[in-house]
């Protein structure tokens, strides 16, 4: 099963976290900061807080996907996958100014995941360092 949710561009850009849920970019390690922000965002999604996740989204995402469309899309994804059973970071890569994406700092995180409806899946999450220096999730992909 392959599930893609795109806000814009071929690179995964999707959701952001509010300042209180992101990880400040003042930390020395951007990968650890991005992973922390990603974990908090995934917890929101795992808990079914879909509208709140849209409310916390970046302007880029909100311009590309309405709250109603996001809620419908992620509800559909979670109907297909079921609840998460396990998730472990497989790999993380720090990227500056990736092709086809707005300039900035990004971390692509891949997780080995298991869901009630999909025993083996790879979740890809792409936090970015926002203009205020906070890492927020900008992309989500389940394969």
C-alpha positions in Angstrom: 0.0 0.0 0.0 1.3 3.4 -0.9 -0.2 6.5 0.6 1.0 10.0 -0.3 -0.2 13.3 0.9 1.3 16.4 -0.7 0.7 20.0 0.1 2.9 21.1 -2.8 5.9 20.2 -4.9 7.4 16.7 -5.4 9.3 16.9 -2.1 7.1 16.1 0.9 5.7 19.3 2.3 2.8 19.0 4.7 2.4 19.9 8.3 3.9 22.1 10.8 3.8 22.3 14.5 2.9 25.3 16.6 5.8 27.0 18.5 4.9 25.1 21.7 5.2 21.7 19.9 8.3 22.3 17.8 11.9 22.0 18.8 13.9 25.2 18.9 16.6 25.4 16.3 19.0 26.9 18.8 20.1 23.3 19.6 23.4 22.2 18.1 22.1 19.1 16.3 19.4 19.9 13.7 18.6 16.2 13.3 17.8 15.7 17.0 15.7 18.9 17.0 13.8 17.8 13.9 13.3 14.3 15.3 11.9 15.7 18.5 9.5 18.0 16.6 8.5 15.0 14.4 7.8 12.7 17.3 5.5 15.3 18.9 3.6 15.8 15.6 3.3 12.1 15.1 1.8 11.8 18.6 -0.8 14.3 17.6 -1.7 12.3 14.5 -1.7 9.0 16.4 -4.1 10.5 18.9 -6.5 11.5 16.2 -5.9 15.3 16.6 -6.2 15.9 12.9 -7.8 19.3 12.9 -5.3 20.5 15.5 -2.5 19.2 13.3 -3.8 21.4 10.4 -4.2 24.4 12.8 -0.5 23.9 13.6 0.5 23.6 10.0 2.8 26.0 8.1 1.4 28.7 5.9 2.8 26.8 2.9 0.7 23.8 3.9 -2.5 25.8 4.7 -2.3 27.5 1.3 -2.1 24.1 -0.4 -4.6 22.0 1.6 -7.8 23.1 3.3 -8.5 21.9 6.9 -11.4 19.8 5.6 -9.3 18.2 2.9 -6.5 17.4 5.3 -8.9 15.9 7.9 -10.5 13.8 5.2 -7.2 12.6 3.8 -5.6 11.7 7.1 -8.8 10.0 8.3 -8.7 7.9 5.1 -5.0 7.1 5.7 -5.6 6.0 9.2 -8.7 3.9 8.2 -6.4 2.0 5.8 -3.5 1.7 8.2 -5.2 1.3 11.5 -3.5 2.5 14.7 0.2 2.5 15.0 1.7 -0.5 16.7 5.3 0.4 16.6 7.6 3.0 15.1 11.4 3.2 15.1 13.7 5.8 13.4 15.4 4.0 10.5 17.4 7.0 9.1 17.5 10.8 9.2 19.2 13.1 6.7 19.8 16.8 7.1 19.3 18.7 3.8 19.8 22.4 2.9 17.9 23.9 0.0 16.6 20.7 -1.6 15.7 20.8 -5.3 12.1 21.7 -6.0 11.5 23.0 -2.5 11.5 26.4 -0.8 15.0 27.4 0.4 15.7 26.3 3.9 16.9 23.5 6.3 15.1 20.2 6.3 15.5 16.8 7.9 14.0 13.8 6.2 13.3 11.1 8.8 12.3 7.6 7.9 10.7 5.3 10.4 10.2 1.5 10.3 6.6 1.3 11.4 3.9 -1.2 12.0 0.2 -0.5 12.0 -2.8 -2.7 12.8 -3.6 -2.9 9.1 -0.1 -2.8 7.7 2.5 -5.0 9.3 5.5 -3.4 7.7 5.5 0.2 6.5 7.9 3.1 6.1 6.8 6.5 7.3 8.7 9.5 6.0 8.4 12.7 7.9 10.1 16.0 6.8 10.5 18.7 9.4 11.8 22.0 8.3 13.4 24.9 10.2 10.7 27.6 10.1 11.4 31.3 9.8 11.2 31.7 13.6 13.9 29.1 14.1 11.6 26.3 15.2 11.5 22.9 13.6 8.0 22.0 12.3 6.8 19.1 10.2 6.3 19.9 6.6 5.9 16.5 5.0 4.4 13.1 5.7 4.4 10.0 3.5 3.4 6.4 4.3 4.5 3.5 2.1 
